[in-house]
Amino acid sequence: MKKVLIVSRRLLRKNKPINWVSEIYLELLAKQQIMPIIVPIAEATKTILDEYLKEYDGLLMMEGGDIDPMYYGENYNTDLLDEYDALKDEIEVACLQDALENNKAVLGFCRGMQLINSLHGGTIYKDVHEANEGKVVHLDYQNYDAHRHVISIIENTPLSVWYGKSSLTVNSYHHQGIKVLGNNLKPMAVADDGLIEAIYNPNKKFVFGLQFHPERMLDEHVGNYKVFEAFGNAICK
């Protein structure tokens, strides 16, 4: 059976650290007969990470906190970051580096897309709302799950094939985003303020990043399923 790694997130619950992964990712992978392998954020994970990286077929990177700016060549105070987790960065970066070096299938959402961009030599806005002066709202804390904005899909990209549309209304909850696009990456969609909303590396087997969350609006468009089908097909080839 094919296997996909997912690095967990962690938070404190009743003063105890817990690791978690959104169930929908596990469901979508298992439906394609792909086994999700959760890589936990724990200090001891680093001592056995090589075992996780011995036998796997793809990497799925979900949403999460801000990435340490050292990974994209910046040097501002990490106290300015939301949900900063240095250990998650270290583990997930190691997984992504291995996946890219070994041409594994990679799919990243939100933070995951930003990490793909960073490891391709791109940079990240510390706060997109400072950069765009509020032209497009990418995160509405008062309307968190329901907030949407429009993106324009670039013709002749995989995203245009999956959705069959030139524009799409997507969910949006992020305050960071791509500033400078990484080497060998191509944009697939942009918001009205010019922020890149989807990327891919055409030189790789399957390296895709989406700033929005198709898994959270599956019933809104069949293209949301096609994202995961394409990922699964690339893994199962």
MISEBA-54285 format. One line per field, with one value per residue (C-alpha): residue number from 1; x, y, z. Coordinates in nm, 4 decimals. Example, Ala and Ser with C-alpha at 12.3 -4.5 7.8 and 13.67 -1.06 7.14 Angstrom:
BEGIN
num: c(1 / 2)
X: c(1.2300 / 1.3670)
Y: c(-0.4500 / -0.1060)
Z: c(0.7800 / 0.7140)
***
This chain:
BEGIN
num: c(1 / 2 / 3 / 4 / 5 / 6 / 7 / 8 / 9 / 10 / 11 / 12 / 13 / 14 / 15 / 16 / 17 / 18 / 19 / 20 / 21 / 22 / 23 / 24 / 25 / 26 / 27 / 28 / 29 / 30 / 31 / 32 / 33 / 34 / 35 / 36 / 37 / 38 / 39 / 40 / 41 / 42 / 43 / 44 / 45 / 46 / 47 / 48 / 49 / 50 / 51 / 52 / 53 / 54 / 55 / 56 / 57 / 58 / 59 / 60 / 61 / 62 / 63 / 64 / 65 / 66 / 67 / 68 / 69 / 70 / 71 / 72 / 73 / 74 / 75 / 76 / 77 / 78 / 79 / 80 / 81 / 82 / 83 / 84 / 85 / 86 / 87 / 88 / 89 / 90 / 91 / 92 / 93 / 94 / 95 / 96 / 97 / 98 / 99 / 100 / 101 / 102 / 103 / 104 / 105 / 106 / 107 / 108 / 109 / 110 / 111 / 112 / 113 / 114 / 115 / 116 / 117 / 118 / 119 / 120 / 121 / 122 / 123 / 124 / 125 / 126 / 127 / 128 / 129 / 130 / 131 / 132 / 133 / 134 / 135 / 136 / 137 / 138 / 139 / 140 / 141 / 142 / 143 / 144 / 145 / 146 / 147 / 148 / 149 / 150 / 151 / 152 / 153 / 154 / 155 / 156 / 157 / 158 / 159 / 160 / 161 / 162 / 163 / 164 / 165 / 166 / 167 / 168 / 169 / 170 / 171 / 172 / 173 / 174 / 175 / 176 / 177 / 178 / 179 / 180 / 181 / 182 / 183 / 184 / 185 / 186 / 187 / 188 / 189 / 190 / 191 / 192 / 193 / 194 / 195 / 196 / 197 / 198 / 199 / 200 / 201 / 202 / 203 / 204 / 205 / 206 / 207 / 208 / 209 / 210 / 211 / 212 / 213 / 214 / 215 / 216 / 217 / 218 / 219 / 220 / 221 / 222 / 223 / 224 / 225 / 226 / 227 / 228 / 229 / 230 / 231 / 232 / 233 / 234 / 235 / 236 / 237)
X: c(0.0000 / 0.1200 / 0.2031 / 0.1793 / 0.3474 / 0.1627 / 0.3446 / 0.0996 / 0.0211 / 0.0392 / -0.1251 / -0.1855 / -0.5051 / -0.5543 / -0.1850 / -0.0843 / 0.0697 / -0.1278 / -0.0623 / -0.3437 / -0.4282 / -0.7548 / -0.9561 / -1.0627 / -0.7081 / -0.6983 / -1.0379 / -0.9501 / -0.6272 / -0.7766 / -1.0584 / -0.7896 / -0.6327 / -0.3391 / -0.2173 / -0.1678 / 0.1381 / 0.1326 / 0.4740 / 0.4363 / 0.5934 / 0.8080 / 1.1745 / 1.2301 / 1.0821 / 1.4087 / 1.5937 / 1.3735 / 1.2862 / 1.5082 / 1.2740 / 0.9740 / 1.1724 / 1.2828 / 0.9605 / 0.6940 / 0.5409 / 0.4235 / 0.4025 / 0.0894 / 0.1442 / -0.1580 / -0.2294 / -0.0508 / 0.1464 / 0.3934 / 0.7272 / 1.0529 / 1.1731 / 1.5232 / 1.3873 / 1.3211 / 1.6187 / 1.4605 / 1.5713 / 1.2834 / 1.1813 / 0.9936 / 0.7811 / 0.5955 / 0.4812 / 0.1478 / 0.1509 / 0.5276 / 0.6653 / 1.0376 / 1.0257 / 0.7445 / 0.9482 / 1.2545 / 1.0700 / 0.8540 / 1.1424 / 1.3433 / 1.0497 / 0.9981 / 1.3669 / 1.3728 / 1.0567 / 1.1917 / 1.5320 / 1.3733 / 1.0982 / 0.8124 / 0.4619 / 0.4039 / 0.0793 / 0.0758 / -0.2081 / -0.1760 / 0.1400 / 0.2341 / 0.2351 / 0.4423 / 0.6936 / 0.7202 / 0.7921 / 1.0516 / 1.2432 / 1.2498 / 1.4279 / 1.1194 / 1.0154 / 0.7047 / 0.5201 / 0.5205 / 0.1644 / -0.0199 / -0.2630 / 0.0244 / 0.1538 / -0.1786 / -0.3115 / -0.6318 / -0.7280 / -0.8261 / -0.9105 / -0.7336 / -0.8241 / -1.1387 / -1.1231 / -1.4912 / -1.6033 / -1.3313 / -1.4778 / -1.7156 / -1.4882 / -1.4362 / -1.2649 / -1.2232 / -0.9110 / -0.8305 / -0.7097 / -0.4317 / -0.5129 / -0.3411 / -0.2369 / -0.3361 / -0.5646 / -0.7595 / -0.7963 / -0.9198 / -1.1742 / -1.2581 / -1.3085 / -1.1254 / -1.2180 / -1.3164 / -1.4449 / -1.2272 / -1.2070 / -0.9273 / -0.7706 / -0.4077 / -0.2169 / 0.1044 / 0.1640 / 0.4113 / 0.6167 / 0.8743 / 0.7998 / 1.0592 / 1.2840 / 1.1177 / 0.7723 / 0.4845 / 0.1740 / -0.1679 / -0.3940 / -0.3840 / -0.6130 / -0.7304 / -0.4412 / -0.1896 / -0.1153 / -0.0312 / -0.2904 / -0.1660 / 0.1703 / 0.3361 / 0.6750 / 0.6376 / 0.9830 / 0.8819 / 0.6597 / 0.3959 / 0.4735 / 0.1657 / 0.0644 / -0.2716 / -0.3248 / -0.6906 / -0.8474 / -1.0359 / -1.0842 / -1.3049 / -1.5337 / -1.5598 / -1.9277 / -1.8829 / -1.7064 / -1.6031 / -1.2575 / -1.1939 / -1.2024 / -0.9890 / -0.7025 / -0.6826 / -0.7452 / -0.4500 / -0.2308 / -0.3412 / -0.2865 / 0.0667 / 0.1398 / -0.0061 / 0.1722)
Y: c(0.0000 / 0.3517 / 0.5762 / 0.9524 / 1.1395 / 1.4174 / 1.6169 / 1.6885 / 2.0154 / 2.0567 / 2.2685 / 2.2743 / 2.1182 / 2.1430 / 2.2274 / 1.9120 / 1.9157 / 1.7161 / 1.6358 / 1.6411 / 1.6156 / 1.7200 / 1.4035 / 1.5057 / 1.4555 / 1.1046 / 1.0289 / 1.1562 / 0.9577 / 0.6352 / 0.6528 / 0.6289 / 0.3286 / 0.5417 / 0.4993 / 0.8262 / 0.8160 / 1.0843 / 1.2220 / 1.3607 / 1.6819 / 1.5596 / 1.6034 / 1.2283 / 1.2192 / 1.3652 / 1.0558 / 0.8250 / 1.0549 / 0.8526 / 0.5577 / 0.7614 / 0.8695 / 0.5181 / 0.4094 / 0.6581 / 0.7814 / 1.1328 / 1.4226 / 1.6199 / 1.9444 / 2.0970 / 2.4383 / 2.5619 / 2.8398 / 3.0821 / 2.9530 / 3.0731 / 3.3540 / 3.2055 / 2.9496 / 3.2239 / 3.4485 / 3.6960 / 3.7758 / 3.9353 / 3.8448 / 3.5163 / 3.6745 / 3.8415 / 3.5046 / 3.3314 / 2.9748 / 2.9573 / 2.6081 / 2.5708 / 2.1929 / 2.1565 / 2.3682 / 2.1519 / 1.8229 / 1.9383 / 2.1064 / 1.7839 / 1.5885 / 1.8346 / 1.8455 / 1.4675 / 1.4599 / 1.7188 / 1.5534 / 1.2141 / 1.3412 / 1.2302 / 1.3688 / 1.6807 / 1.8640 / 2.1631 / 2.3814 / 2.7301 / 2.7074 / 2.4039 / 2.6133 / 2.8806 / 2.6174 / 2.4819 / 2.8355 / 2.8913 / 2.5735 / 2.6777 / 2.9989 / 3.2219 / 3.4626 / 3.5230 / 3.8372 / 3.8783 / 4.0123 / 4.0278 / 4.2886 / 4.5293 / 4.4623 / 4.5014 / 4.7812 / 4.5841 / 4.5640 / 4.1979 / 4.0475 / 3.7126 / 3.6460 / 3.7498 / 3.6414 / 3.7316 / 3.5205 / 3.2580 / 2.9528 / 3.1297 / 3.4037 / 3.3872 / 3.5885 / 3.5480 / 3.4179 / 3.4292 / 3.0964 / 3.1098 / 2.9356 / 2.6129 / 2.5266 / 2.2086 / 2.4172 / 2.5351 / 2.1716 / 2.0599 / 2.3394 / 2.4216 / 2.7867 / 3.1169 / 3.2341 / 3.0718 / 3.1851 / 3.0274 / 3.0099 / 3.2143 / 3.2272 / 3.3288 / 3.6451 / 3.5471 / 3.4627 / 3.4479 / 3.7645 / 3.6419 / 3.3213 / 3.0457 / 2.9051 / 2.6698 / 2.7382 / 2.8556 / 3.0422 / 2.8891 / 3.1516 / 3.5029 / 3.7105 / 4.0580 / 4.2146 / 4.0099 / 3.7604 / 3.4171 / 3.1627 / 2.8424 / 2.7148 / 2.4100 / 2.2899 / 2.1505 / 1.9930 / 1.7576 / 1.4504 / 1.6360 / 1.9443 / 2.1602 / 2.4230 / 2.5901 / 2.8848 / 2.7916 / 2.4741 / 2.2543 / 1.9912 / 2.2339 / 2.3188 / 1.9839 / 2.0176 / 2.3601 / 2.2388 / 1.9038 / 2.0510 / 2.0328 / 1.6535 / 1.6567 / 1.8150 / 1.5075 / 1.2682 / 1.4165 / 1.3811 / 1.0200 / 0.9392 / 1.0773 / 0.8649 / 0.5465 / 0.5637)
Z: c(0.0000 / -0.0822 / 0.2123 / 0.2623 / 0.5463 / 0.7299 / 0.9973 / 1.2786 / 1.4541 / 1.8299 / 2.0937 / 2.4663 / 2.5975 / 2.9721 / 3.0005 / 2.8169 / 2.4670 / 2.2127 / 1.8462 / 1.5928 / 1.2242 / 1.0603 / 1.0007 / 0.6498 / 0.5162 / 0.6587 / 0.5090 / 0.1617 / 0.1505 / 0.2858 / 0.0289 / -0.2380 / -0.0642 / 0.0504 / 0.4065 / 0.5994 / 0.8255 / 1.0934 / 1.1872 / 1.5405 / 1.6628 / 1.9495 / 2.0256 / 2.0069 / 1.6553 / 1.5289 / 1.6458 / 1.4350 / 1.1446 / 0.9124 / 0.9656 / 0.8467 / 0.5405 / 0.4454 / 0.2801 / 0.1768 / -0.1475 / -0.0810 / 0.1609 / 0.2469 / 0.4370 / 0.6030 / 0.7499 / 1.0586 / 1.2211 / 1.0704 / 0.9402 / 1.0947 / 0.8648 / 0.8582 / 0.6113 / 0.3568 / 0.4258 / 0.6684 / 1.0217 / 1.2113 / 1.5653 / 1.5902 / 1.8645 / 1.5777 / 1.4425 / 1.5028 / 1.6396 / 1.5954 / 1.6514 / 1.5841 / 1.6240 / 1.3694 / 1.1291 / 1.1776 / 1.1266 / 0.8369 / 0.6555 / 0.6814 / 0.5359 / 0.2517 / 0.1660 / 0.1441 / -0.0679 / -0.3120 / -0.3385 / -0.4064 / -0.6373 / -0.4129 / -0.4629 / -0.2499 / -0.1795 / 0.0534 / 0.1784 / 0.3269 / 0.5424 / 0.3315 / 0.0144 / 0.1847 / 0.2947 / -0.0616 / -0.1805 / 0.0921 / 0.0074 / -0.3567 / -0.2585 / -0.2433 / 0.0293 / 0.2421 / 0.3463 / 0.7225 / 0.6918 / 0.3599 / 0.4936 / 0.5571 / 0.2067 / 0.0249 / 0.2485 / 0.3037 / -0.0648 / -0.0209 / 0.3177 / 0.3461 / 0.7089 / 0.8927 / 1.2568 / 1.3065 / 1.0113 / 1.0185 / 0.8460 / 0.6106 / 0.4737 / 0.0960 / -0.1760 / -0.5499 / -0.7252 / -1.0960 / -1.2349 / -1.4924 / -1.8202 / -1.9205 / -1.5657 / -1.3819 / -1.1610 / -1.4653 / -1.5744 / -1.2324 / -1.1928 / -1.5542 / -1.4603 / -1.5007 / -1.1516 / -0.8250 / -0.4868 / -0.2202 / 0.1567 / 0.3068 / 0.6518 / 0.6393 / 0.7189 / 0.5404 / 0.1760 / -0.1095 / -0.1605 / -0.4148 / -0.6042 / -0.5620 / -0.8321 / -1.0852 / -0.9419 / -1.1588 / -1.0398 / -1.1071 / -0.9495 / -0.8046 / -0.5841 / -0.6854 / -0.4919 / -0.6926 / -0.4146 / -0.5557 / -0.4432 / -0.6088 / -0.7354 / -0.8875 / -1.0036 / -1.3571 / -1.3357 / -1.0559 / -1.0424 / -0.8402 / -0.6302 / -0.5767 / -0.3253 / -0.2666 / -0.0353 / 0.0069 / 0.1501 / -0.0997 / 0.1704 / 0.3649 / 0.0750 / -0.0992 / -0.1854 / -0.3446 / -0.6593 / -0.8061 / -0.8647 / -0.4918 / -0.5155 / -0.8287 / -0.6350 / -0.4143 / -0.7020 / -0.8898 / -0.5812 / -0.5375 / -0.9036 / -0.8895 / -0.5826 / -0.7285 / -1.0658)
***
